[in-house]
């Protein structure tokens, strides 16, 4: 009996220890404090200040020592723990964290990256692009000269949002080009190549002579270009690469991301502002000018912004020199500011507050939630409105992100994307360290 009591006592003690440990780990998780991945500029040191007893060892990824770990408060029993990561050279390593130096807790990746500096944007810009092929934005029935009704798109498996990129293996240049080929077909079967979600497929359609105008038709409504207003996010003086908008340019009818053949970024002047209201986003309306002297050429249209290369000078009177990039682990909840252009047609600084930071290991446009606190901007726009997307976010002298979307139910709030994601998309920042720009 005594043996059983001792066994039960030991079991209760072990269960209590396990429960406390799990509770402890749970508290660590819900209080946050550690990212899964860190980008630290070479020459910078970063200190992890945590209220738990973690000891750290490294597992080199590149085969060489790229950081030095300085662990303060070495006693395993002391809860306060400060770990300084001192950068040595470019590369990546994995940090193995153990509670009390015994129990494995988490691995985190550390990338020592080149110091990057860019000039923040905030300028109102016009974006004009030509699509890769033409976009199918509508499908129509055709009544032929005998009174029969045809739906060629349905028969050929064509859907709204598909891009028509070739007919009879001839690359499509414009919507007019499509019309010319159909007209010249004289009703002969055509081989059409479409692009849908990054995949190409081919179908054959035979044009039908329409009873309405006696012209051959396929029953496809197509569009080959679009234009809009947004905000420049940043540009890098050495490579002249830029990023803007923070989100994709999509077709107004289909909602599909437009595949770029070519395009331009043009100077824009704000002509009016519709204030944002709960349930209805506002809008900055602008007009293009100096259209014969575009600021730059577009190269990429992605979920997380548009990117290209400047061909004419663009200046920022508020930040005439490049400023450092702030990575996600450096961002703090609290005051920051954005740069944007409103009714004054002058690039200005407006105060905001960072309400929440969402640690991310892969690209996502909802990296943080921000709120406009600047009275002047609230009076002008009601908060975040369409056209402000791409406005750079700056905190503690570093560019940390850009504005992407407004929260429909509260126009004073919106989302921001980490600047590191946009830098990766632009090609300025490459974690392979081979193509990164070093200042």
Residue, then its C-alpha position, 0 to 999 in steps of 0.5 A: x500500500x505504501x508503495x502504491x501511495x508513493x507511486x501515486x504521489x510521484x505520478x501527481x508530481x510528474x503530472x503537475x510539473x508537466x501541466x505547469x510546463x505546458x502552461x508555461x509554454x502556452x503563456x509564452x505562445x500567447x504573449x508572443x515575443x519570438x518570430x520564426x524568422x529574422x532578417x538582420x542587416x549586416x553591421x546591426x546587432x539585435x537583442x531578444x529580451x524575454x521573460x523566460x529562461x531560454x538558452x540558445x545554440x546554433x545550427x549553421x545553414x551555410x557552413x560558416x559562422x554568420x552571427x555571434x550569440x551573446x547570452x546574458x544572465x546565464x543562470x538557468x534559474x533566472x527567468x529574465x533572459x537577454x540574448x544579443x545576436x551580433x552579425x558577422x557576415x551575410x548568410x543564414x543560420x538556425x537558432x535552437x532554443x531550449x527552456x532551461x537549456x534542456x527542453x527543446x522549445x523552438x527553432x528560429x531562422x536568422x538571415x544576415x542580409x545586406x544593409x538596404x536603403x531606399x527612398x520612400x514614395x508617397x507620390x500620386x501616380x497614374x498606372x497605365x498597362x497593356x495586358x498580355x494578350x486580351x482579357x475575356x470580360x464578357x460572353x455573348x450569344x450569336x444569332x446567325x443568318x439562319x436564326x440559330x443561336x450559338x454560344x461558342x465560348x461555352x462550346x469551347x470551354x472559354x470562361x470570363x477571366x481567361x486571357x486570349x494570347x494567340x490565334x492560329x499560333x499568332x501572338x495577339x497584340x490588341x483587341x483590334x488585332x482579334x477583330x481583324x483576324x476574325x474578319x479575315x477568317x471568312x468563317x474558317x475554323x480558328x485555333x485559339x490559345x488561352x491562359x487561365x491561372x498560369x496554365x495555357x490551353x487550346x481550343x478551336x472555334x469557328x466564327x459565326x456570321x451574325x444576323x445583326x451586322x452580317x459580320x463574323x463573330x466569336x461572341x467574346x468581349x475582350x479588353x487589352x488595357x486599363x489605367x488607374x491612380x495609386x501611390x508610389x511606395x519606394x524606389x532604389x537609386x542604384x538600380x532605379x527599381x520601384x514598387x507601388x500600390x501594395x496590391x495587384x491591378x485587377x480587371x474591374x469586371x472580372x476581378x482577375x489580376x491582369x497579366x502585363x505585356x508592358x505598361x507605364x507609371x505616369x505623373x498624376x494630379x489629384x482633382x477630387x477626393x470622395x471621403x470614406x464612410x462606414x461600409x463605403x470606401x472613399x476614393x482619390x481621383x486624379x488625372x495624368x499629365x506629362x504622359x509623353x514623359x512617363x516616370x517609369x516602365x512596368x514589369x510586374x503586376x503581382x498580388x502584392x504590388x506593381x514593380x518596374x524601373x524608373x526612366x525619369x527622375x523622381x524626387x522626395x523633398x521630405x526624404x532626399x536621401x535613402x533611408x534604412x529598411x525596417x524588418x518585421x521584428x523591428x516594428x512596434x505597436x504605436x505611433x508611425x507615419x505615412x507619406x501620401x498626396x491628397x488635395x494639395x497635390x503635395x507629398x505630406x506626412x500624416x500620423x498613424x498608429x500601428x494597432x497590430x503586427x502579424x508575424x509572417x514567414x511567407x508573403x501576405x498583404x495583411x502584415x499589420x493593422x493601422x489606424x489614421x490618427x492625423x486630424x488633417x487627413x481624417x478631415x480630408x479623406x475620412x481615413x484610408x481611401x482608394x488611391x492611397x494604396x502604396x503609401x509608405x509607412x515609416x517608423x523610427x526613421x525606417x521604412x517598414x511597410x506600405x498601406x494596402x487596403x481599407x477596412x470597409x466597416x471603419x475607414x480610419x483603419x486598414x492593412x499594411x504589408x511589410x516592406x521586406x515582402x515588396x522588396x523581395x517582389x521587386x528583386x531588390x532584396x533577395x535572400x539568396x544574397x546574390x542579387x541583393x543591393x548593398x549600400 
